[in-house]
Amino acid sequence: MDWLRSASGTVILCFVTMHLLNHAMLLVSIDRAEALRPLFTGPWQTLPGEVLLYGSLIFHAGHALFTLYARRTLTMPPWEMVQLIFGLLIPYLLADHIVSAGIGRMAYGWETTYRGVLHSMWVDAPPLGLQQAVAVIVVWTHGCIGAAKALRHRFGTRGWMLPALVVAGVLPTLALAGFVVVGRGLAIYGFLFNTVSSATPMVLRSTHHEQVVSTLSVYLRNGYVLVLVGVLMARQLRSVLQHARGFEIRYDTGALVHALAGTSVLEASRMNGIAQYSVCGGSGRCSTCRVRVRESDTMLPPPNEIEAATLRRIGADGDIRLACQLRPRGNLQIERVLVPATGGLQPTAEDTPPVERQRVVLFCDIRGFTTYSERHLPYDVVFLLNRYFEAVGSAVEAEGGRIDKFIGDGAMAIFATDDNLEAGCSGAIRAAIAIRRAVDELSRDIAQNGEAPLTAVAGIHAGPVIVGRMGIPGATAVTVVGDTVNVASRLETVAKQENMPIVVSAEVADRSGLDFGDIVNHEIAIRGRSSMLRVYLIDEAATQRLAPEPAATL
């Protein structure tokens, strides 16, 4: 159902975008807009286009009404409320336009031209023009909110947010400006102002046909209002019927709330002002709303497909459930696993929602640093660390990565983009080798009194991570977490234990495109993982082959 809603919304948003682009051409001239009209509207006037468009409109409107009925509470974040209200307004505002442009053209052969449309909206019926301007704002805002919600969970907010905001603001502004400028010209200076050529064919509209279309518009608009009222009445009737079959939730804080049958735990929390995380908005894509069920009077319904998949991903115990998906049938006592420190419906960083990405993670640090720091002055230690950090930063940036954090004498770096994991794997290996050589050179520079040399070790792993803004107010940063990060850290420890410069997982070796043919590899146990992991142990000789050191010049 979700993918159908997204697909239908995408179709409608594409239709609106093409119309707005055409309307923006009115700022050039009405002739230009009319000449380009077949390009922007022609695909939607074919049989496949009409089936796709009107099918999407019907499904999307029906889904909005179903969503309104299915919600147990209308308490929601402001942006969700705006999207819901605007979505319910769209069929009412577009009824006249749908009947006139669609049925009028298909049944009576009416041709929709800018000259005729603007004259009818600015001269014959100005209120209709105002209604269409409001409809543009409502439809566009609804579509942009839906698109932003889908994109931010898939791609985060970095990179695309600013261009999207510019487009979202500029496109409807230009379209409405063209509509107003030419429409006012027609209304003030007459029908012949800046119009298309007289050669443009027009189909005369009989009074009878116009009355039929007008009547159909009224029926469609009033029918929709009746359906909407019916949905609201059905919600109220359901509440009355379910009140007696409701259930109680006792929270870990001692709070006791009553909820209607069919209400999710998250909805019950929101209805009663109980703060509970829900980063994904209640769609089951994250586990921040998870609760531990302590007691239940009745058997809980089994997890649905979405909830089961998420619970498997996090390896949840049998008593852990997602509050957004769990709809109890009886009284229960729960403990929120993640408890917000402050009140609110959704106390989370909305500007950078967490998203899953494929990344390469590198951990490195200096062997022998503890001994060095014990024998030297603090200022000397700081000097060494700064030179080391500079070397790490240079090596990572040279291979297209970024430093995520420095931890004591260690560092964590991130490589790769979603569409180029292979380059990230090879780049991370080359960066690790460059760091090793830089530390060797640094060790030679500071060597004195026969001290043990300093060496760098690194562990590299690739796989899915969660990217998001983390921290407390005033001290947050975008970072990554997940099993891939943990494994990379473990591989750095393995490098120390095996006395090897670099240890990489088979995932990294296979994707790097480098020649790992004769490099020693074997399976090892990683703490926290049930399965064995194949790793490659890169010794000094292997580093020379994977990334040959430039020959010295005289």
Salt bridges, closest charged atoms under 4 A:
ASP2 OD1 - ARG5 NH2 3.98
GLU34 OE2 - ARG37 NH2 2.68
GLU50 OE2 - ARG105 NH2 2.19
GLU80 OE1 - ARG71 NH1 3.50
ASP96 OD1 - ARG221 NH1 2.89
GLU111 OE2 - ARG37 NH2 3.53
ASP124 OD2 - HIS119 ND1 3.45
ASP252 OD1 - ARG336 NE 3.39
GLU267 OE1 - ARG327 NH1 3.14
GLU307 OE2 - ARG321 NE 2.70
ASP317 OD2 - ARG292 NH1 3.93
ASP319 OD1 - ARG292 NH1 3.09
GLU335 OE1 - ARG294 NH2 2.30
GLU350 OE1 - ARG152 NH1 2.63
ASP351 OD2 - ARG469 NE 3.60
GLU356 OE1 - ARG313 NH2 2.43
ASP365 OD2 - LYS496 NZ 2.57
GLU399 OE1 - ARG430 NE 3.08
ASP404 OD1 - ARG402 NH1 3.50
ASP404 OD2 - LYS405 NZ 2.49
ASP418 OD2 - ARG357 NE 3.13
ASP418 OD1 - ARG359 NH1 2.94
GLU422 OE2 - ARG511 NH1 3.08
ASP445 OD2 - ARG387 NH2 3.25
GLU451 OE2 - HIS376 NE2 3.21
ASP483 OD2 - ARG529 NH1 2.61
GLU507 OE2 - ARG511 NE 2.66
ASP518 OD1 - ARG545 NH1 3.03
GLU523 OE2 - ARG534 NH2 3.88
GLU540 OE2 - ARG436 NH2 2.54
